[in-house]
Amino acid sequence: MSLNRSEQAQTRDELHANLRLSRFTLEEVGRALGWDTIQTTSALDVAGTDPRDVWLVRDYLDRVVAAAGLIPLPYSTLTEHARSNAEAWFGLYDVDTITKGTTP
């Protein structure tokens, strides 16, 4: 699944909006996912990163926003419908497996 420039920009904006909503820092997200700042920034910016990382950060942010009792903002490209295609094309990481069940 390859995103065009417009989809990349929209996804970046949506990820950053949910990051703000989560009230987590970039460093906290990276630590939870076992990433350094460069990998976290790349995933959040949808910039030259493994698409599985983009999906993982999306799923993690959705999880922590929901755990705070809030509703995650929707995604225009990384939809549940697109998830099945992404899973078939390159496989996806599971949030619980990566965080070892430590997400709120």
C-alpha positions in Angstrom: 0.0 0.0 0.0 1.7 3.1 -1.2 0.4 6.5 -0.2 0.6 9.5 -2.6 1.9 12.8 -1.3 -1.6 14.1 -0.5 -2.4 10.9 1.5 0.9 11.1 3.3 0.3 14.7 4.3 -3.2 13.9 5.5 -2.1 10.9 7.4 0.7 12.8 9.0 -1.7 15.5 10.1 -4.1 12.9 11.5 -1.4 11.1 13.4 -0.1 14.3 14.9 -3.7 15.3 15.9 -4.1 12.0 17.7 -0.7 12.4 19.3 -1.8 15.8 20.7 -5.1 14.3 21.9 -3.3 11.5 23.7 -1.2 14.0 25.6 1.8 11.7 25.2 5.1 13.0 24.1 6.9 11.7 21.0 9.5 10.2 23.4 6.8 8.4 25.4 5.3 6.9 22.2 8.7 5.8 21.1 9.6 4.3 24.4 6.4 2.3 24.5 7.0 1.0 21.0 10.7 0.3 21.6 11.8 2.9 19.1 14.3 5.8 19.1 13.3 9.3 18.3 14.2 9.1 14.7 12.0 6.0 14.0 9.1 7.6 16.0 9.4 10.8 14.1 9.6 9.0 10.8 6.4 7.0 11.5 4.5 10.0 12.7 5.6 12.0 9.7 4.9 9.1 7.3 8.4 9.8 5.9 10.6 7.1 4.5 9.5 4.5 7.0 8.2 1.0 7.0 4.4 1.2 6.4 4.0 -1.3 9.3 5.5 1.4 11.6 2.9 3.9 10.5 0.1 1.5 11.2 1.6 0.6 14.5 1.8 4.2 15.7 -1.7 4.7 14.5 -3.0 1.7 16.5 -1.0 2.7 19.5 -2.3 6.3 19.5 -5.9 5.0 19.1 -5.4 2.7 22.0 -4.0 5.3 24.4 -6.6 8.0 23.4 -9.4 5.5 24.0 -7.9 4.4 27.3 -8.0 8.1 28.4 -11.8 8.0 27.7 -11.6 10.0 24.5 -12.5 9.2 21.0 -9.6 9.0 18.6 -9.9 11.3 15.6 -10.7 9.3 12.4 -8.2 8.5 9.6 -9.0 9.2 6.0 -6.5 6.7 4.5 -5.6 4.3 7.4 -9.1 3.1 7.7 -10.3 -0.3 9.0 -11.2 -1.2 5.4 -7.6 -0.4 4.3 -6.3 -2.5 7.2 -7.2 -5.8 5.5 -5.3 -4.8 2.4 -2.3 -3.7 4.4 -2.3 -7.0 6.3 -2.4 -8.9 3.0 0.3 -6.8 1.4 2.9 -6.6 4.1 1.5 -7.8 7.4 1.0 -5.6 10.4 2.5 -5.5 13.9 0.2 -6.1 16.8 0.2 -3.3 19.5 -0.1 -5.8 22.4 2.7 -7.9 21.1 5.0 -4.9 20.6 4.2 -3.2 23.9 3.9 -6.5 25.7 0.5 -5.6 26.8 1.7 -2.5 28.6 -0.6 0.0 26.8 -3.1 1.7 29.0 
